[in-house]
Amino acid sequence: MKQEFTITNLQELSTVALAIKELCNTHNVFVVNGEMGAGKTTLIAKVCTLLNIQDEPSSPTYSIVNTYLSSSYGTINHFDFYRLEDENEAIESGLDEPLYDGSICFIEWAEKVENLLPENYVEVNIVIQENNHRKITITS
């Protein structure tokens, strides 16, 4: 299934976040693609808020992963693999394990761990368009 959205302002991002939240009922790994500054972390933070996490969502750029707890969805992991050197670094640190334990995982810069990804995941692509609009495509 493919859903496409054109976002012209930050308020419209809630529609996309809601669509992703609904997919969390049937999927647990979400790969979020987009260039630096496209809004990957902003979108994931909105989804995490809708999933009723207990803490304020933030970027895991330096920590590589932020783990949240949701009363409705259990453990939610937000990975930012931008600073990862290679897949071995993810394996050695155990970062690959949550991808298979059933918890919800949102992954930025997944191309750094492409061979570690499960066979089935939801892909979210964010493309910056003119006028600073975003085209967001969700493929499940």
N, C-alpha and C positions, 0 to 999 in steps of 0.2 A: 504494500500500500504506500502511496506517495501523497504527501500533503505539501502545498506550496503557499508561502505567505510573503507579502511585500510589506515591510515595516517602514513607516515614515516618521515615527516618533517612539519614544521609550514606552509610552502608555500602551501602544499596540502590541508590545512584546508579551503582555499578559495572555493574549490569545494563543500565541505559540507555546508559552509555558504551560498553559492548560492542556493543550493537545499532547505535549510530552508527558505531563502528569498522568493523563488517561492511559498512555502506553505503559506506564509503570505497573499497571495491573496485570500485564501479560508479558512484559519484557523487563530485563534487569540491566543490560549493558547498553550504554548510549555513547557513541563516538561523536564528538562535537568538533567539526572542522571549520576552519576559517583563518584568515591571515591575522597577524598581530593587530589588535585593536578592533577586530570585527564585532566583538561583543559576546564571545563564548562564555566568559566567566559571569557576565551580567545575566545572560539567559539561564545558565545553570543555577545561579543564586535565586532567580525568580522561581524556578521549578522547585528548588529545595524549600523555599518558603511555602509554596503550595503543598508540599509534602509534610508540612508541619514539623520541621526539624526544631530541636530544642534550643539551638544556638544560632547566632547571627552568621549567615554564610559569608565566607571570605575567600580570596584567591589563595590556592595552595602552591603558588609559583616557587617559593623557597622551600617549603616543607614537602613538596611533591604530592602529598595526599592530605586532604582534610576529611575526617570521618565525623559524621553527624548521626544522631539518633532521632528517629521519627516514631511517635507512638503508633502510627498507622502502618508504616512501611518498614520498620526495623532499621538496620544499619544502611547508611547511604555514604558512599565514598565518592569524593570529587578529586580526580587525578589531574595533575598538570605535569606532563612529561617533557616539557620544553627543555629543562636543564639536565635531563637524563642523557648520559653518554651513549649507552647502548642497551639492548634487551637484557644482557647478562647482569647489568646493574639492577634492573627491575627484579630479576629472578633471585639474585643474591640477597636483596633486601626484603624479599617476600611480597613485593608489590603486585606480583602476578596472581597470588592466591585469591584475593577478593573477587577477581573476575569470574571465578568458578564456584564461589560459595553461596550463590543465590542472592547476595545483597545487591542493592541497586548501585551501579557504578556509572559515573559520568566521566568521560575521558577527553582531555584536551591534548593535542599533539600525539595522537594515537599512532601516527606513522612511525614513531620511535619504538613502538612495541608491537608492530603489525603482526608478527608471527606468534605473539602470545595471546592475541584476541580470540575469544570463542568463535565458533562457526557462525552463530546467529547473534546479531546485534542491530540496534537501531542507529542509523546514520543521520546526523543533523548537519547540514551544510549551510554556512552563513557566507554570503557574498556581498561585499560592499558595492553599492551601485552609485550612480551620480546623485547629487544632492544629499549625500550621506545616508541614503536609504539602504535597507538591507533586504536581500532576497534570502529567505530561509526555506530550505527544503528538508522535509523529514521523510526518510524512507525506512519502512519497517518490513 
